[in-house]
Amino acid sequence: MGNWLEKLKEMGAGPEMLKWFAACPTLQEAWDACKRGDWMLWCIGQGDAGEAGSPEHRKLVLLACACERLALLYVQPGDESLLKDIELTEAWAREEVSLDQVRDAFWTAWDTWAAGAVSWPASWVARAAALTAWNARAASRAARAARVSWASGYTAGASAFAVGDATLRASADIVRRYYPVAPSLKGG
């Protein structure tokens, strides 16, 4: 197993991810071919997320928000709450609002979901955005953005797995626009 594969294993990459990445000769080749945005976001969060509030961290937050926007296709017509939460988190990443405002949005999304006013995928997308802003080591939160977008497509109905796979591929393409070069793997 190559050094970069060992690092992925030490960092806690799952067996499916390790098996897929092992089929590629280099991390960059795996990065270029990957069709799972959640895996890619996880790798970035493990290596290049930066400290809380740093430019690197804010870039990751913007990337997570771009992936979360994929879930907007599955929001009920007229429901602007998810879009507003994503936009608020993007504003934090551009240093236009405070982290307290993002935290308030997180708890509002939680309360709205708990009251049954929105489906769990929409509320999880909003919460993933807020949690990504909260925590520089937001690998799981950022990756959740891609998976939740997938879940939103899944709950939308027909061809659920095809929609989900298409969403993960779309999120992978978004990740590569922000990070064309594979991240450093610092974990372990």
ROLUM-339636 format. One record per atom (N, C-alpha, C): residue number from 1; residue in three letters; atom name; x, y, z. Coordinates in steps of 0.001 Angstrom, whole numbers, plus 500000, padded with zeros to 6 digits. Atoms other than C-alpha are relative to their C-alpha. Layout:
BEGIN
ATOM    k    r   a       X       Y       Z
ATOM  NUM  ALA  CA       X       Y       Z
...
This chain:
BEGIN
ATOM    k    r   a       X       Y       Z
ATOM    1  MET   N  500861  498820  500000
ATOM    1  MET  CA  500000  500000  500000
ATOM    1  MET   C  500904  501238  500000
ATOM    2  GLY   N  499203  498783  500101
ATOM    2  GLY  CA  501408  503402  499008
ATOM    2  GLY   C  499901  500855  501253
ATOM    3  ASN   N  499958  499131  498837
ATOM    3  ASN  CA  502323  506027  501591
ATOM    3  ASN   C  498706  500792  500161
ATOM    4  TRP   N  501227  499215  499908
ATOM    4  TRP  CA  499265  508136  500759
ATOM    4  TRP   C  498811  499132  500373
ATOM    5  LEU   N  501076  500906  499599
ATOM    5  LEU  CA  496996  505105  501109
ATOM    5  LEU   C  500106  499661  501484
ATOM    6  GLU   N  499796  500236  498567
ATOM    6  GLU  CA  498529  504360  504513
ATOM    6  GLU   C  499481  501177  500812
ATOM    7  LYS   N  500487  498820  499290
ATOM    7  LYS  CA  497802  507935  505552
ATOM    7  LYS   C  498472  500029  500016
ATOM    8  LEU   N  501473  500049  500031
ATOM    8  LEU  CA  494167  507602  504406
ATOM    8  LEU   C  499486  498990  501027
ATOM    9  LYS   N  500414  501036  499050
ATOM    9  LYS  CA  493882  504403  506441
ATOM    9  LYS   C  500176  500488  501439
ATOM   10  GLU   N  499731  499484  498655
ATOM   10  GLU  CA  495460  506025  509531
ATOM   10  GLU   C  498992  501086  500387
ATOM   11  MET   N  500938  498903  499740
ATOM   11  MET  CA  493070  508972  509194
ATOM   11  MET   C  498567  499493  500187
ATOM   12  GLY   N  501318  500569  499763
ATOM   12  GLY  CA  490093  506612  509341
ATOM   12  GLY   C  499119  499875  498780
ATOM   13  ALA   N  500792  500191  501214
ATOM   13  ALA  CA  489007  506316  505717
ATOM   13  ALA   C  499323  498636  500056
ATOM   14  GLY   N  500755  501246  499997
ATOM   14  GLY  CA  486342  503657  505294
ATOM   14  GLY   C  500510  499001  498978
ATOM   15  PRO   N  499492  501052  500892
ATOM   15  PRO  CA  486978  500340  503542
ATOM   15  PRO   C  499615  500199  498537
ATOM   16  GLU   N  500418  499779  501390
ATOM   16  GLU  CA  484967  501247  500434
ATOM   16  GLU   C  500850  501088  499349
ATOM   17  MET   N  499166  498909  500504
ATOM   17  MET  CA  486896  504485  500026
ATOM   17  MET   C  501425  499518  499759
ATOM   18  LEU   N  498636  500504  500151
ATOM   18  LEU  CA  490248  502768  500586
ATOM   18  LEU   C  500122  499074  498799
ATOM   19  LYS   N  499973  500934  501130
ATOM   19  LYS  CA  489418  500048  498070
ATOM   19  LYS   C  499974  500762  498682
ATOM   20  TRP   N  500093  499242  501242
ATOM   20  TRP  CA  488438  502573  495416
ATOM   20  TRP   C  501301  500774  499743
ATOM   21  PHE   N  498775  499214  500164
ATOM   21  PHE  CA  491478  504825  496004
ATOM   21  PHE   C  501192  499101  499688
ATOM   22  ALA   N  498876  500914  500227
ATOM   22  ALA  CA  493825  501801  496019
ATOM   22  ALA   C  500122  499583  498543
ATOM   23  ALA   N  499968  500366  501413
ATOM   23  ALA  CA  492899  501114  492392
ATOM   23  ALA   C  500714  501054  499153
ATOM   24  CYS   N  499340  498908  500726
ATOM   24  CYS  CA  494611  504387  491415
ATOM   24  CYS   C  501474  500056  500407
ATOM   25  PRO   N  498573  499994  499683
ATOM   25  PRO  CA  498397  504683  491170
ATOM   25  PRO   C  500456  501156  500898
ATOM   26  THR   N  499594  498852  499184
ATOM   26  THR  CA  498598  508137  492779
ATOM   26  THR   C  498767  500670  500587
ATOM   27  LEU   N  501103  499253  499399
ATOM   27  LEU  CA  496485  510328  495007
ATOM   27  LEU   C  499405  500982  498988
ATOM   28  GLN   N  500521  499036  500971
ATOM   28  GLN  CA  496207  512937  492237
ATOM   28  GLN   C  499138  499311  498948
ATOM   29  GLU   N  500813  500727  500974
ATOM   29  GLU  CA  494943  510342  489750
ATOM   29  GLU   C  498667  499575  500616
ATOM   30  ALA   N  501246  500340  499308
ATOM   30  ALA  CA  492401  509159  492313
ATOM   30  ALA   C  499118  501240  500110
ATOM   31  TRP   N  500722  498739  499854
ATOM   31  TRP  CA  491406  512789  492911
ATOM   31  TRP   C  499325  500382  498685
ATOM   32  ASP   N  500513  499611  501317
ATOM   32  ASP  CA  490961  513456  489205
ATOM   32  ASP   C  498851  499110  499536
ATOM   33  ALA   N  501018  500950  500452
ATOM   33  ALA  CA  488785  510359  488719
ATOM   33  ALA   C  498861  499791  500991
ATOM   34  CYS   N  500974  500289  498944
ATOM   34  CYS  CA  486814  510350  491983
ATOM   34  CYS   C  498613  500529  499636
ATOM   35  LYS   N  501391  499626  500254
ATOM   35  LYS  CA  483025  510449  491651
ATOM   35  LYS   C  499213  500137  501297
ATOM   36  ARG   N  500640  499884  498690
ATOM   36  ARG  CA  482302  510872  495365
ATOM   36  ARG   C  500478  501283  500675
ATOM   37  GLY   N  499652  498738  499375
ATOM   37  GLY  CA  482332  514468  496536
ATOM   37  GLY   C  500140  499893  501505
ATOM   38  ASP   N  499900  500148  498546
ATOM   38  ASP  CA  481800  513325  500123
ATOM   38  ASP   C  501377  499487  500397
ATOM   39  TRP   N  498659  500495  499702
ATOM   39  TRP  CA  485061  511376  500060
ATOM   39  TRP   C  501028  501112  499834
ATOM   40  MET   N  499036  498934  500286
ATOM   40  MET  CA  486908  514329  498558
ATOM   40  MET   C  499960  501079  501086
ATOM   41  LEU   N  500129  499019  498918
ATOM   41  LEU  CA  485536  516759  501137
ATOM   41  LEU   C  500610  499469  501286
ATOM   42  TRP   N  499419  500615  498821
ATOM   42  TRP  CA  486539  514356  503865
ATOM   42  TRP   C  501528  500121  499959
ATOM   43  CYS   N  498539  499902  500146
ATOM   43  CYS  CA  490126  514276  502514
ATOM   43  CYS   C  500476  501431  500240
ATOM   44  ILE   N  499607  498604  499797
ATOM   44  ILE  CA  490296  518074  502405
ATOM   44  ILE   C  499920  500356  501479
ATOM   45  GLY   N  500163  499707  498584
ATOM   45  GLY  CA  488969  518331  505928
ATOM   45  GLY   C  501077  499381  500855
ATOM   46  GLN   N  498936  500654  499250
ATOM   46  GLN  CA  491637  515925  507110
ATOM   46  GLN   C  501348  500669  499802
ATOM   47  GLY   N  498675  499484  500288
ATOM   47  GLY  CA  494504  517773  505478
ATOM   47  GLY   C  500115  501497  499828
ATOM   48  ASP   N  499833  498600  500395
ATOM   48  ASP  CA  493865  521276  504204
ATOM   48  ASP   C  498894  500914  500525
ATOM   49  ALA   N  501128  499215  499487
ATOM   49  ALA  CA  491025  522623  506357
ATOM   49  ALA   C  500431  501292  500679
ATOM   50  GLY   N  499530  498798  499317
ATOM   50  GLY  CA  493152  525202  508171
ATOM   50  GLY   C  499406  500127  501395
ATOM   51  GLU   N  500520  499723  498664
ATOM   51  GLU  CA  492483  526624  511612
ATOM   51  GLU   C  498668  500737  499887
ATOM   52  ALA   N  501318  499349  499993
ATOM   52  ALA  CA  489052  527949  512551
ATOM   52  ALA   C  500125  501469  499593
ATOM   53  GLY   N  500022  498620  500457
ATOM   53  GLY  CA  488403  531177  510679
ATOM   53  GLY   C  501104  500374  499029
ATOM   54  SER   N  498901  499708  500925
ATOM   54  SER  CA  491538  530932  508530
ATOM   54  SER   C  499484  500058  498560
ATOM   55  PRO   N  500418  499989  501407
ATOM   55  PRO  CA  491388  531581  504774
ATOM   55  PRO   C  499750  498590  499444
ATOM   56  GLU   N  500194  501378  500467
ATOM   56  GLU  CA  491764  527822  504162
ATOM   56  GLU   C  498669  499441  500495
ATOM   57  HIS   N  501252  500475  499414
ATOM   57  HIS  CA  488876  527057  506502
ATOM   57  HIS   C  498803  500653  499312
ATOM   58  ARG   N  501100  499295  500662
ATOM   58  ARG  CA  486658  529694  504906
ATOM   58  ARG   C  499794  499484  498577
ATOM   59  LYS   N  500114  500591  501337
ATOM   59  LYS  CA  487433  528230  501480
ATOM   59  LYS   C  499249  498672  500067
ATOM   60  LEU   N  500700  501271  499828
ATOM   60  LEU  CA  486292  524814  502728
ATOM   60  LEU   C  498514  500234  500275
ATOM   61  VAL   N  501400  499684  499705
ATOM   61  VAL  CA  483090  526375  504083
ATOM   61  VAL   C  499275  500396  498717
ATOM   62  LEU   N  500624  499623  501272
ATOM   62  LEU  CA  482365  527980  500704
ATOM   62  LEU   C  499795  498786  499106
ATOM   63  LEU   N  500125  501225  500774
ATOM   63  LEU  CA  482994  524638  499038
ATOM   63  LEU   C  498838  499149  500514
ATOM   64  ALA   N  501101  500775  499425
ATOM   64  ALA  CA  480643  522852  501437
ATOM   64  ALA   C  498658  500629  499632
ATOM   65  CYS   N  501246  499318  500370
ATOM   65  CYS  CA  477982  525476  500746
ATOM   65  CYS   C  499655  499765  498527
ATOM   66  ALA   N  500245  500265  501421
ATOM   66  ALA  CA  478402  524993  496979
ATOM   66  ALA   C  499415  498603  499812
ATOM   67  CYS   N  500556  501359  500067
ATOM   67  CYS  CA  477776  521266  497481
ATOM   67  CYS   C  498597  499959  500582
ATOM   68  GLU   N  501315  499984  499358
ATOM   68  GLU  CA  474850  521961  499792
ATOM   68  GLU   C  498934  500594  499080
ATOM   69  ARG   N  500950  499403  500938
ATOM   69  ARG  CA  473236  524045  497053
ATOM   69  ARG   C  499366  498947  499088
ATOM   70  LEU   N  500581  501077  500803
ATOM   70  LEU  CA  472678  520781  495170
ATOM   70  LEU   C  498684  499514  500595
ATOM   71  ALA   N  501225  500448  499333
ATOM   71  ALA  CA  469987  519958  497735
ATOM   71  ALA   C  498827  500938  499722
ATOM   72  LEU   N  501088  499041  500243
ATOM   72  LEU  CA  467994  523054  496737
ATOM   72  LEU   C  499006  499494  498957
ATOM   73  LEU   N  500904  500575  500998
ATOM   73  LEU  CA  466539  521048  493836
ATOM   73  LEU   C  498848  499235  500641
ATOM   74  TYR   N  500962  500883  499352
ATOM   74  TYR  CA  464608  518980  496368
ATOM   74  TYR   C  499220  500667  501121
ATOM   75  VAL   N  500713  499249  498974
ATOM   75  VAL  CA  463242  521704  498637
ATOM   75  VAL   C  498584  500282  499502
ATOM   76  GLN   N  501390  499701  500351
ATOM   76  GLN  CA  459496  522275  498717
ATOM   76  GLN   C  499910  501393  499381
ATOM   77  PRO   N  500172  498670  500589
ATOM   77  PRO  CA  458434  525168  496458
ATOM   77  PRO   C  499573  501017  501056
ATOM   78  GLY   N  500323  498937  499058
ATOM   78  GLY  CA  458323  528404  498423
ATOM   78  GLY   C  500773  499952  501297
ATOM   79  ASP   N  499216  500105  498773
ATOM   79  ASP  CA  460584  527155  501224
ATOM   79  ASP   C  501374  500612  499749
ATOM   80  GLU   N  498745  499268  500194
ATOM   80  GLU  CA  463429  529660  501336
ATOM   80  GLU   C  500996  499778  501141
ATOM   81  SER   N  499156  500102  498805
ATOM   81  SER  CA  464889  528556  504685
ATOM   81  SER   C  501367  499395  499714
ATOM   82  LEU   N  498722  500633  500293
ATOM   82  LEU  CA  467595  526278  503305
ATOM   82  LEU   C  500911  500968  499249
ATOM   83  LEU   N  499205  499039  500751
ATOM   83  LEU  CA  468765  528866  500787
ATOM   83  LEU   C  500520  501107  500912
ATOM   84  LYS   N  499570  498935  499081
ATOM   84  LYS  CA  468866  531527  503499
ATOM   84  LYS   C  501110  499519  500925
ATOM   85  ASP   N  498957  500539  499132
ATOM   85  ASP  CA  470921  529268  505780
ATOM   85  ASP   C  501325  499853  499255
ATOM   86  ILE   N  498783  500137  500800
ATOM   86  ILE  CA  473399  528502  503011
ATOM   86  ILE   C  500601  501375  499728
ATOM   87  GLU   N  499500  498646  500281
ATOM   87  GLU  CA  473655  532178  502072
ATOM   87  GLU   C  500614  500649  501241
ATOM   88  LEU   N  499450  499454  498757
ATOM   88  LEU  CA  474238  533121  505711
ATOM   88  LEU   C  501382  499408  500280
ATOM   89  THR   N  498713  500652  499773
ATOM   89  THR  CA  477045  530591  506011
ATOM   89  THR   C  501034  500493  498993
ATOM   90  GLU   N  499090  499425  500997
ATOM   90  GLU  CA  478571  531856  502764
ATOM   90  GLU   C  500422  501420  500413
ATOM   91  ALA   N  499680  498644  499533
ATOM   91  ALA  CA  478379  535393  504177
ATOM   91  ALA   C  501035  499943  501127
ATOM   92  TRP   N  498993  500156  498960
ATOM   92  TRP  CA  480308  534182  507239
ATOM   92  TRP   C  501375  499725  499365
ATOM   93  ALA   N  498731  500342  500648
ATOM   93  ALA  CA  482976  532702  504943
ATOM   93  ALA   C  500628  501217  499315
ATOM   94  ARG   N  499493  498752  500606
ATOM   94  ARG  CA  483286  536109  503259
ATOM   94  ARG   C  500218  501082  501059
ATOM   95  GLU   N  499798  499112  498854
ATOM   95  GLU  CA  483560  537714  506739
ATOM   95  GLU   C  498996  501163  500031
ATOM   96  GLU   N  501063  498990  500014
ATOM   96  GLU  CA  480259  539607  506344
ATOM   96  GLU   C  499056  499889  501193
ATOM   97  VAL   N  500836  500201  498815
ATOM   97  VAL  CA  478455  538141  509385
ATOM   97  VAL   C  500819  499258  501047
ATOM   98  SER   N  499278  500651  498910
ATOM   98  SER  CA  479488  536744  512755
ATOM   98  SER   C  499665  498515  500084
ATOM   99  LEU   N  500240  501415  499757
ATOM   99  LEU  CA  479778  533132  513757
ATOM   99  LEU   C  498772  499813  500890
ATOM  100  ASP   N  501206  500089  499165
ATOM  100  ASP  CA  477078  533787  516368
ATOM  100  ASP   C  498739  499981  499148
ATOM  101  GLN   N  501169  500000  500883
ATOM  101  GLN  CA  474626  534534  513567
ATOM  101  GLN   C  499837  498635  499320
ATOM  102  VAL   N  500056  501331  500612
ATOM  102  VAL  CA  475525  531222  511906
ATOM  102  VAL   C  499521  498983  501035
ATOM  103  ARG   N  500445  500913  498933
ATOM  103  ARG  CA  475088  529402  515232
ATOM  103  ARG   C  498504  500140  500242
ATOM  104  ASP   N  501441  499788  499829
ATOM  104  ASP  CA  471650  530977  515641
ATOM  104  ASP   C  499216  499314  498887
ATOM  105  ALA   N  500667  500666  501131
ATOM  105  ALA  CA  470708  529722  512167
ATOM  105  ALA   C  500013  498487  500178
ATOM  106  PHE   N  499906  501428  499729
ATOM  106  PHE  CA  471921  526258  513146
ATOM  106  PHE   C  498880  499563  500937
ATOM  107  TRP   N  501007  500390  499016
ATOM  107  TRP  CA  469640  526147  516180
ATOM  107  TRP   C  498585  500220  499467
ATOM  108  THR   N  501310  499793  500621
ATOM  108  THR  CA  466729  527566  514200
ATOM  108  THR   C  499676  498825  499079
ATOM  109  ALA   N  500213  501158  500880
ATOM  109  ALA  CA  467187  524807  511601
ATOM  109  ALA   C  499680  498762  500827
ATOM  110  TRP   N  500251  501147  499119
ATOM  110  TRP  CA  467325  522251  514415
ATOM  110  TRP   C  498565  500040  500536
ATOM  111  ASP   N  501340  499859  499419
ATOM  111  ASP  CA  464160  523591  516047
ATOM  111  ASP   C  498907  499809  498947
ATOM  112  THR   N  500976  500144  501080
ATOM  112  THR  CA  462339  523758  512713
ATOM  112  THR   C  499821  498533  499647
ATOM  113  TRP   N  500089  501432  500282
ATOM  113  TRP  CA  463193  520138  511999
ATOM  113  TRP   C  499293  499275  501144
ATOM  114  ALA   N  500588  500668  498836
ATOM  114  ALA  CA  462278  519055  515542
ATOM  114  ALA   C  498492  500223  500072
ATOM  115  ALA   N  501432  499703  499989
ATOM  115  ALA  CA  458900  520730  515150
ATOM  115  ALA   C  499280  499355  498817
ATOM  116  GLY   N  500614  500671  501134
ATOM  116  GLY  CA  458323  518750  511950
ATOM  116  GLY   C  499667  500916  498839
ATOM  117  ALA   N  500335  499030  501050
ATOM  117  ALA  CA  458205  521847  509751
ATOM  117  ALA   C  500789  499777  498714
ATOM  118  VAL   N  499217  500315  501194
ATOM  118  VAL  CA  460939  520627  507345
ATOM  118  VAL   C  500443  498555  500078
ATOM  119  SER   N  499510  501372  500028
ATOM  119  SER  CA  462233  517254  506242
ATOM  119  SER   C  501414  499954  500552
ATOM  120  TRP   N  498659  500093  499419
ATOM  120  TRP  CA  465412  515946  507816
ATOM  120  TRP   C  501099  500338  499004
ATOM  121  PRO   N  498883  499628  500873
ATOM  121  PRO  CA  467544  516302  504643
ATOM  121  PRO   C  500220  501506  499933
ATOM  122  ALA   N  499836  498539  500091
ATOM  122  ALA  CA  466860  520047  504357
ATOM  122  ALA   C  500595  500558  501277
ATOM  123  SER   N  499459  499472  498753
ATOM  123  SER  CA  467538  520667  508025
ATOM  123  SER   C  501449  499561  500195
ATOM  124  TRP   N  498616  500443  499851
ATOM  124  TRP  CA  470708  518574  507939
ATOM  124  TRP   C  500934  500792  499105
ATOM  125  VAL   N  499157  499181  500864
ATOM  125  VAL  CA  472033  520564  504995
ATOM  125  VAL   C  500316  501312  500690
ATOM  126  ALA   N  499784  498729  499310
ATOM  126  ALA  CA  471546  523795  506931
ATOM  126  ALA   C  500928  499809  501199
ATOM  127  ARG   N  499148  500234  498841
ATOM  127  ARG  CA  473126  522293  510026
ATOM  127  ARG   C  501419  499663  499587
ATOM  128  ALA   N  498657  500312  500474
ATOM  128  ALA  CA  476054  520917  508032
ATOM  128  ALA   C  500750  501278  499643
ATOM  129  ALA   N  499361  498723  500333
ATOM  129  ALA  CA  476746  524428  506745
ATOM  129  ALA   C  500473  500702  501267
ATOM  130  ALA   N  499633  499318  498755
ATOM  130  ALA  CA  476738  525882  510235
ATOM  130  ALA   C  501135  499281  500713
ATOM  131  LEU   N  498957  500751  499322
ATOM  131  LEU  CA  478856  523091  511690
ATOM  131  LEU   C  501335  500111  499286
ATOM  132  THR   N  498763  499825  500749
ATOM  132  THR  CA  481396  523459  508905
ATOM  132  THR   C  500638  501335  500368
ATOM  133  ALA   N  499473  498691  499592
ATOM  133  ALA  CA  481752  527125  509843
ATOM  133  ALA   C  500555  499959  501416
ATOM  134  TRP   N  499581  500085  498603
ATOM  134  TRP  CA  482086  526250  513537
ATOM  134  TRP   C  501364  499369  500175
ATOM  135  ASN   N  498884  500865  499696
ATOM  135  ASN  CA  484852  523718  513258
ATOM  135  ASN   C  500961  499923  498825
ATOM  136  ALA   N  499017  500047  501077
ATOM  136  ALA  CA  488039  524011  511202
ATOM  136  ALA   C  500240  498570  499537
ATOM  137  ARG   N  499828  501406  500384
ATOM  137  ARG  CA  488418  520233  511258
ATOM  137  ARG   C  498624  499418  499687
ATOM  138  ALA   N  501397  500295  500294
ATOM  138  ALA  CA  485027  519947  509654
ATOM  138  ALA   C  499854  498944  498923
ATOM  139  ALA   N  500041  501003  501056
ATOM  139  ALA  CA  485753  516944  507481
ATOM  139  ALA   C  498662  499292  499946
ATOM  140  SER   N  501249  500760  500021
ATOM  140  SER  CA  482690  515005  508541
ATOM  140  SER   C  498823  500895  499668
ATOM  141  ARG   N  501102  499088  500294
ATOM  141  ARG  CA  480449  518067  508365
ATOM  141  ARG   C  499972  500361  498529
ATOM  142  ALA   N  499947  499650  501409
ATOM  142  ALA  CA  481628  519072  504904
ATOM  142  ALA   C  499604  498800  499137
ATOM  143  ALA   N  500368  501197  500752
ATOM  143  ALA  CA  481351  515503  503657
ATOM  143  ALA   C  498508  499738  500120
ATOM  144  ARG   N  501437  500176  499808
ATOM  144  ARG  CA  477870  515361  505142
ATOM  144  ARG   C  499208  500870  499016
ATOM  145  ALA   N  500685  499132  500958
ATOM  145  ALA  CA  476944  518256  502836
ATOM  145  ALA   C  499739  499253  498703
ATOM  146  ALA   N  500180  500758  501237
ATOM  146  ALA  CA  477503  516033  499814
ATOM  146  ALA   C  499035  498841  500209
ATOM  147  ARG   N  500887  501133  499749
ATOM  147  ARG  CA  475771  513036  501414
ATOM  147  ARG   C  498558  500449  500219
ATOM  148  VAL   N  501353  499520  499748
ATOM  148  VAL  CA  472799  515103  502545
ATOM  148  VAL   C  499346  500448  498710
ATOM  149  SER   N  500547  499669  501310
ATOM  149  SER  CA  472370  516494  499057
ATOM  149  SER   C  499550  498721  499302
ATOM  150  TRP   N  500371  501296  500549
ATOM  150  TRP  CA  472335  512857  497958
ATOM  150  TRP   C  498701  499515  500644
ATOM  151  ALA   N  501204  500451  499294
ATOM  151  ALA  CA  469742  512030  500628
ATOM  151  ALA   C  498786  500801  499582
ATOM  152  SER   N  501120  499174  500454
ATOM  152  SER  CA  467608  514939  499491
ATOM  152  SER   C  499471  499471  498680
ATOM  153  GLY   N  500426  500587  501266
ATOM  153  GLY  CA  467556  513469  496011
ATOM  153  GLY   C  499328  498661  500204
ATOM  154  TYR   N  500562  501311  499704
ATOM  154  TYR  CA  466851  510045  497460
ATOM  154  TYR   C  498558  500119  500488
ATOM  155  THR   N  501344  499873  499458
ATOM  155  THR  CA  463818  511239  499372
ATOM  155  THR   C  499045  500644  499002
ATOM  156  ALA   N  500855  499371  501005
ATOM  156  ALA  CA  462550  513068  496292
ATOM  156  ALA   C  499215  498973  499195
ATOM  157  GLY   N  500815  501012  500658
ATOM  157  GLY  CA  461403  509769  494839
ATOM  157  GLY   C  500709  499240  498903
ATOM  158  ALA   N  499610  500862  501113
ATOM  158  ALA  CA  461927  508194  491422
ATOM  158  ALA   C  501503  500000  499750
ATOM  159  SER   N  498589  500191  500328
ATOM  159  SER  CA  465328  506838  490437
ATOM  159  SER   C  500903  500518  501114
ATOM  160  ALA   N  499307  499449  498838
ATOM  160  ALA  CA  466570  507567  493929
ATOM  160  ALA   C  501509  499786  499942
ATOM  161  PHE   N  498565  500245  500000
ATOM  161  PHE  CA  469934  505892  493579
ATOM  161  PHE   C  500687  500705  498845
ATOM  162  ALA   N  499417  499262  501123
ATOM  162  ALA  CA  470545  507409  490143
ATOM  162  ALA   C  500132  501477  500346
ATOM  163  VAL   N  499938  498600  499577
ATOM  163  VAL  CA  469730  510850  491558
ATOM  163  VAL   C  501116  500180  501012
ATOM  164  GLY   N  498963  499905  498979
ATOM  164  GLY  CA  471962  510217  494555
ATOM  164  GLY   C  501392  499921  499409
ATOM  165  ASP   N  498697  500125  500635
ATOM  165  ASP  CA  474880  509057  492433
ATOM  165  ASP   C  500331  501235  499174
ATOM  166  ALA   N  499774  498784  500788
ATOM  166  ALA  CA  474459  512033  490112
ATOM  166  ALA   C  500363  501170  500912
ATOM  167  THR   N  499706  498923  499056
ATOM  167  THR  CA  474501  514354  493134
ATOM  167  THR   C  501417  499866  500543
ATOM  168  LEU   N  498635  500200  499522
ATOM  168  LEU  CA  477703  512804  494482
ATOM  168  LEU   C  501012  500341  498904
ATOM  169  ARG   N  499104  499641  501112
ATOM  169  ARG  CA  479301  513136  491024
ATOM  169  ARG   C  500048  501513  499821
ATOM  170  ALA   N  500032  498536  500131
ATOM  170  ALA  CA  478164  516763  490800
ATOM  170  ALA   C  500808  500654  501128
ATOM  171  SER   N  499223  499427  498891
ATOM  171  SER  CA  479627  517445  494237
ATOM  171  SER   C  501491  499769  499783
ATOM  172  ALA   N  498580  500246  500301
ATOM  172  ALA  CA  482923  515842  493129
ATOM  172  ALA   C  500517  501031  499000
ATOM  173  ASP   N  499595  498985  500976
ATOM  173  ASP  CA  483046  518208  490169
ATOM  173  ASP   C  500148  501366  500665
ATOM  174  ILE   N  499899  498733  499261
ATOM  174  ILE  CA  482405  521151  492501
ATOM  174  ILE   C  501289  500016  500820
ATOM  175  VAL   N  498781  500073  499188
ATOM  175  VAL  CA  485206  519996  494803
ATOM  175  VAL   C  501223  500269  499123
ATOM  176  ARG   N  498832  499818  500876
ATOM  176  ARG  CA  487651  519825  491883
ATOM  176  ARG   C  500123  501441  499488
ATOM  177  ARG   N  499903  498584  500400
ATOM  177  ARG  CA  486761  523409  490865
ATOM  177  ARG   C  500711  500811  501087
ATOM  178  TYR   N  499361  499294  498886
ATOM  178  TYR  CA  487850  524614  494319
ATOM  178  TYR   C  501404  499474  500289
ATOM  179  TYR   N  498736  500662  499678
ATOM  179  TYR  CA  490688  522111  494774
ATOM  179  TYR   C  500405  499090  498837
ATOM  180  PRO   N  499594  500852  501124
ATOM  180  PRO  CA  492079  520914  491430
ATOM  180  PRO   C  501150  499063  500353
ATOM  181  VAL   N  498888  500831  499558
ATOM  181  VAL  CA  495121  519511  493231
ATOM  181  VAL   C  499567  499262  501263
ATOM  182  ALA   N  500352  500814  498831
ATOM  182  ALA  CA  494647  516682  495714
ATOM  182  ALA   C  500608  500619  501259
ATOM  183  PRO   N  499517  499385  498759
ATOM  183  PRO  CA  495018  517834  499332
ATOM  183  PRO   C  501163  499221  500601
ATOM  184  SER   N  498980  500703  499219
ATOM  184  SER  CA  497941  517058  501550
ATOM  184  SER   C  499271  499169  501048
ATOM  185  LEU   N  500617  500881  499009
ATOM  185  LEU  CA  497151  514235  503933
ATOM  185  LEU   C  500849  500062  501256
ATOM  186  LYS   N  499222  499739  498787
ATOM  186  LYS  CA  498309  515318  507360
ATOM  186  LYS   C  499594  499136  501185
ATOM  187  GLY   N  500535  500747  498858
ATOM  187  GLY  CA  496282  512971  509511
ATOM  187  GLY   C  500923  498904  500476
ATOM  188  GLY   N  499224  501136  499521
ATOM  188  GLY  CA  497399  509893  511288
ATOM  188  GLY   C  500061  499964  501482
